Amino acid sequence: AVVSTQSTGIDIASLLFQTVSGESYVDPGCLVPRVLLVTSGLMSVAGILCVNIGLHYENASTVALMRNLDTVLAFLLQVLLFGEKADVLSLVGTGLIVTGTVLLTLSRMLGMKCGVEL
């Protein structure tokens, strides 16, 4: 019954994908890639929900800057896990994102200690 449900879910996803993109869906063929694809989608939705929750508690500029840290994480995983070579532009971009995030966090912390809300 579980295989039937998974096959039906894949068939529905395939139909939706073909309808929207005009391209055909390529079935990965075994369970592990399917689970990874579904997990990736669920984690993306969870990330978007966390951003929306963060917008209730923080300024949009802060949330946007913190959201950019996922780019840094993806870059680090690309270099560390997949052995990709980092070019100068990627390193500069990563440095700018990390520096901006650290400076924003420090200014928030110092502002709270001084009683000034930033």
C-alpha positions, 0 to 999 in steps of 0.5 A: 500500500505504501508503494502504491501511495508513493507511486501515486504521489510521484505520478501527481507530481510528474503531471504537475511538473509537465503541465507547468514547465512543459518538460517531462519528469525523470523518475529517480527510480529508487526511494533514497533520491525521492526521499531527498527530493521531498525532504529538500522541498520540505526544508525550503518551505520550513525556511520560508516559514522561519523567514515569515516568523522572523519578520514579525520580530525583527526589521526586514533588513535584518531578516533579509541579511540573515536569510543571505547566510544560507548562501554562505552555507551552501557555498561552504558545503559546495567547497567542503563536501563536493570539492569545488574550487572557490574563485575570488568573486565567490570568496569576496561575496561570502566575506561581504555577507558574513561581515555584514551579518556580524556587523549588524549583529554587533550593532544590535547587541551594542545598541541594546546594552546602551538602551538604544533600539536600532 
